[in-house]
Amino acid sequence: MLIATVAVGLAIGLLMGVLGGGGGVLTVPVLVYLLGESPQEATTASLVIVGVTAVVGALSRWRSGGVRLRTGAAMAALGVPAAYAGTAVNQRLDPQVLLLAFAALLLVVAGALLAGTRRGPAAGHAPGPGGPVTVRGRRTAAALLPLVPAAVAIGFLTGLLGVGGGFLVVPALVLVLRMPMPTAIGTSLLVIALNSAASLVARAGTAEVDWSLVVPFTLAAVLATTFGRRVGARFSADALTRAFAVLLVAVAGLVAAQSLLAG
């Protein structure tokens, strides 16, 4: 079991590193179908894995100035109450319904990734006539107002399904605040880490975590993420993203079929 856990952790981390995020959405299906976790246990374990990976990534980018602390903290403040709500729903949902919801999320992520490739590389910087938006002082609330729906949605999904949600946070930061893509990714990691921590606190005392599975999985994912960044730099980002989107659609179909047959 240890070898299998490390192997899938390496695979997930490699995907996250190659794609700059997104691979974490496969954590729950992997935990359920390959490692034998229940859906509720898998979403809790995923919070630990995704949260720790996000913390490591955010710290590495923060040292080089790639994280907007105020923006990330503000988005997390909006998302934390929603994360508690999502956790409450998670604990009451039938496991098969939870997996069907996850299958639907995989399709949404696949669509978002494909939409990003159609926008092209220029969308990653989203330059505007007024230049980058600076979020400071009195302008903070007004500038972040368009981000409220995304922040709340990500908080809820984190609590409900144990996902990070970078696929939604990053485009929101780029398009609304005209934030450079590397900074948006770093800030998104901060949001993911804080939302994951809030969701874990909400589950304290009720959820069970198999640490013998989670610890090696997490360590393998973190290590592979670093290596994945180097691998990803050698290939076309659009081609990799499209291939990953196809994989997500296939996994979504498998999860949905298994859930419907089990129901």
C-alpha positions as CSV (number, residue, x, y, z in Angstrom):
1,M,0.0,0.0,0.0
2,L,2.9,2.4,0.8
3,I,4.4,1.9,-2.7
4,A,1.0,2.6,-4.3
5,T,0.4,5.7,-2.2
6,V,3.8,7.2,-3.0
7,A,3.4,6.3,-6.7
8,V,0.0,8.1,-7.0
9,G,1.3,11.0,-4.9
10,L,4.2,11.4,-7.3
11,A,1.8,11.3,-10.3
12,I,-0.5,13.9,-8.8
13,G,2.4,16.2,-7.9
14,L,3.9,15.8,-11.3
15,L,0.7,16.8,-12.9
16,M,0.4,19.9,-10.6
17,G,3.9,20.9,-11.4
18,V,3.6,20.4,-15.1
19,L,0.3,22.3,-15.4
20,G,1.0,24.9,-12.7
21,G,-2.1,23.6,-10.8
22,G,-5.3,21.7,-11.5
23,G,-3.8,18.2,-10.9
24,G,-5.2,18.3,-7.3
25,V,-8.7,17.8,-8.6
26,L,-7.7,14.2,-9.3
27,T,-6.7,13.6,-5.6
28,V,-10.2,12.6,-4.5
29,P,-10.9,10.0,-7.3
30,V,-7.4,8.5,-6.7
31,L,-8.0,8.2,-3.0
32,V,-11.4,6.6,-3.5
33,Y,-10.8,4.3,-6.4
34,L,-7.1,3.4,-6.1
35,L,-6.5,3.7,-2.3
36,G,-9.9,2.6,-0.9
37,E,-10.9,5.7,1.0
38,S,-14.6,6.6,1.4
39,P,-15.7,9.8,-0.3
40,Q,-15.9,11.7,3.0
41,E,-12.5,10.4,4.1
42,A,-11.0,11.2,0.7
43,T,-12.2,14.8,0.7
44,T,-10.7,15.3,4.2
45,A,-7.4,13.7,3.2
46,S,-7.4,15.8,0.0
47,L,-7.7,19.0,2.1
48,V,-4.5,18.0,3.9
49,I,-2.7,17.1,0.7
50,V,-3.8,20.1,-1.3
51,G,-3.4,22.5,1.7
52,V,0.2,21.4,2.5
53,T,1.2,21.5,-1.2
54,A,-0.3,25.0,-1.5
55,V,1.6,26.2,1.6
56,V,4.9,25.0,0.2
57,G,4.1,26.6,-3.2
58,A,3.0,29.9,-1.7
59,L,6.1,30.2,0.5
60,S,8.4,29.5,-2.4
61,R,6.7,32.2,-4.5
62,W,6.4,34.7,-1.5
63,R,10.1,34.8,-1.1
64,S,10.4,36.1,-4.7
65,G,7.6,38.5,-4.3
66,G,5.1,36.4,-6.2
67,V,2.2,36.6,-3.6
68,R,-0.2,39.5,-3.0
69,L,-0.8,39.0,0.7
70,R,-3.6,41.5,1.1
71,T,-5.5,40.3,-1.9
72,G,-5.1,36.6,-0.9
73,A,-6.1,37.3,2.7
74,A,-9.2,39.2,1.6
75,M,-10.3,36.5,-0.8
76,A,-9.8,33.9,1.9
77,A,-11.8,36.0,4.4
78,L,-14.7,35.8,2.0
79,G,-14.2,32.1,1.3
80,V,-13.8,30.8,4.9
81,P,-17.5,31.1,5.9
82,A,-18.4,29.4,2.7
83,A,-15.8,26.7,3.4
84,Y,-17.6,26.0,6.7
85,A,-20.9,25.8,4.9
86,G,-19.5,23.4,2.3
87,T,-18.1,21.2,5.1
88,A,-21.5,21.0,6.7
89,V,-23.1,19.9,3.4
90,N,-20.3,17.4,2.8
91,Q,-21.0,15.6,6.1
92,R,-24.7,15.3,5.3
93,L,-24.5,14.2,1.6
94,D,-24.9,10.6,0.5
95,P,-21.4,9.3,-0.7
96,Q,-22.6,8.6,-4.2
97,V,-24.2,12.0,-4.5
98,L,-20.9,13.5,-3.4
99,L,-19.0,11.6,-6.1
100,L,-21.5,12.7,-8.7
101,A,-20.9,16.3,-7.6
102,F,-17.2,15.7,-8.0
103,A,-17.7,14.3,-11.5
104,A,-19.6,17.5,-12.4
105,L,-16.8,19.6,-11.0
106,L,-14.2,17.7,-13.2
107,L,-16.2,18.6,-16.3
108,V,-16.3,22.3,-15.2
109,V,-12.5,22.3,-14.7
110,A,-12.0,20.6,-18.0
111,G,-14.1,23.3,-19.7
112,A,-12.3,26.1,-17.9
113,L,-8.9,24.7,-18.9
114,L,-10.0,24.4,-22.6
115,A,-11.4,27.9,-22.5
116,G,-8.0,29.1,-21.2
117,T,-6.2,27.6,-24.1
118,R,-8.5,29.2,-26.6
119,R,-7.8,32.7,-25.0
120,G,-4.1,32.2,-25.8
121,P,-1.0,33.3,-23.9
122,A,-2.0,36.9,-24.0
123,A,-4.8,36.2,-21.6
124,G,-2.3,35.2,-19.0
125,H,-1.2,38.8,-18.6
126,A,-4.5,40.5,-19.4
127,P,-3.0,43.9,-20.1
128,G,-5.4,46.8,-20.1
129,P,-5.3,50.4,-21.1
130,G,-4.9,51.5,-17.5
131,G,-2.1,49.1,-16.6
132,P,-2.0,46.8,-13.6
133,V,-4.6,47.5,-10.9
134,T,-3.1,48.3,-7.5
135,V,-5.2,47.1,-4.6
136,R,-4.4,49.5,-1.7
137,G,-6.2,51.5,0.9
138,R,-9.7,52.7,0.1
139,R,-9.6,51.0,-3.3
140,T,-9.3,47.5,-1.8
141,A,-13.0,46.8,-1.3
142,A,-14.1,48.3,-4.6
143,A,-11.4,46.4,-6.5
144,L,-12.2,43.1,-4.9
145,L,-16.0,43.4,-5.2
146,P,-16.1,41.5,-8.6
147,L,-14.1,38.7,-7.0
148,V,-16.7,38.0,-4.3
149,P,-18.6,35.3,-6.2
150,A,-15.4,33.5,-7.1
151,A,-14.1,33.7,-3.5
152,V,-17.3,32.4,-2.1
153,A,-17.6,29.6,-4.7
154,I,-14.0,28.4,-4.1
155,G,-14.5,28.4,-0.3
156,F,-17.7,26.3,-0.7
157,L,-16.1,23.9,-3.1
158,T,-13.1,23.5,-0.8
159,G,-15.3,22.5,2.1
160,L,-17.6,20.4,0.1
161,L,-15.2,18.5,-2.2
162,G,-11.7,19.0,-0.7
163,V,-10.4,20.8,-3.8
164,G,-8.1,23.8,-4.1
165,G,-10.0,25.7,-6.8
166,G,-7.0,27.4,-8.4
167,F,-8.8,26.8,-11.8
168,L,-11.2,29.6,-10.7
169,V,-9.1,31.8,-8.5
170,V,-6.3,32.3,-11.0
171,P,-8.5,33.5,-14.0
172,A,-10.4,35.8,-11.6
173,L,-7.2,37.5,-10.4
174,V,-5.8,37.8,-13.9
175,L,-9.0,39.1,-15.6
176,V,-10.4,41.3,-12.7
177,L,-7.2,42.7,-11.2
178,R,-5.0,42.3,-14.3
179,M,-2.5,40.5,-12.1
180,P,0.4,38.9,-13.9
181,M,0.0,35.1,-14.2
182,P,2.9,34.1,-11.9
183,T,1.6,36.4,-9.1
184,A,-1.9,35.2,-9.6
185,I,-0.8,31.6,-9.2
186,G,1.1,32.5,-6.0
187,T,-1.8,34.4,-4.6
188,S,-4.2,31.6,-5.4
189,L,-2.0,29.2,-3.5
190,L,-2.3,31.4,-0.4
191,V,-6.1,31.4,-0.8
192,I,-6.2,27.6,-1.2
193,A,-4.0,27.1,1.9
194,L,-6.2,29.3,4.1
195,N,-9.5,27.8,2.8
196,S,-8.1,24.3,3.3
197,A,-7.1,25.1,6.8
198,A,-10.5,26.5,7.6
199,S,-12.2,23.4,6.2
200,L,-10.0,21.1,8.3
201,V,-10.8,23.1,11.4
202,A,-14.5,22.7,10.6
203,R,-14.0,18.9,10.4
204,A,-12.0,18.7,13.6
205,G,-13.4,16.0,16.0
206,T,-15.7,14.5,13.3
207,A,-13.5,13.5,10.4
208,E,-10.9,10.7,10.4
209,V,-7.6,11.0,8.6
210,D,-5.4,8.0,7.7
211,W,-2.1,9.6,8.4
212,S,-0.2,6.5,7.2
213,L,-1.7,7.2,3.8
214,V,-1.8,11.0,3.8
215,V,1.8,11.8,4.9
216,P,3.6,9.8,2.2
217,F,1.1,10.9,-0.4
218,T,1.7,14.6,0.5
219,L,5.4,14.3,0.7
220,A,5.5,12.6,-2.7
221,A,3.2,15.2,-4.2
222,V,5.3,18.1,-2.9
223,L,8.5,16.7,-4.2
224,A,7.1,15.8,-7.6
225,T,5.5,19.2,-8.0
226,T,9.0,20.8,-8.0
227,F,10.3,18.3,-10.6
228,G,7.1,18.8,-12.7
229,R,7.7,22.5,-13.2
230,R,11.0,21.6,-15.0
231,V,9.3,19.0,-17.1
232,G,6.4,21.3,-18.1
233,A,8.8,24.0,-19.3
234,R,9.9,21.6,-22.1
235,F,6.5,21.1,-23.6
236,S,3.7,23.2,-25.1
237,A,1.5,24.5,-22.3
238,D,-1.6,24.4,-24.5
239,A,-1.0,20.8,-25.6
240,L,-0.5,19.6,-22.1
241,T,-3.6,21.5,-20.9
242,R,-5.8,20.0,-23.6
243,A,-4.5,16.5,-22.9
244,F,-5.2,17.0,-19.2
245,A,-8.7,18.3,-19.9
246,V,-9.4,15.1,-21.9
247,L,-8.2,13.1,-19.0
248,L,-10.5,15.0,-16.6
249,V,-13.5,14.2,-18.9
250,A,-12.6,10.5,-18.9
251,V,-12.2,10.4,-15.1
252,A,-15.5,12.3,-14.7
253,G,-17.3,9.7,-16.9
254,L,-15.8,6.9,-14.8
255,V,-16.7,8.5,-11.5
256,A,-20.3,9.2,-12.7
257,A,-20.7,5.7,-14.0
258,Q,-19.4,4.1,-10.9
259,S,-21.6,6.3,-8.7
260,L,-24.8,5.6,-10.7
261,L,-24.2,1.8,-10.8
262,A,-23.5,1.8,-7.0
263,G,-26.7,3.8,-6.4
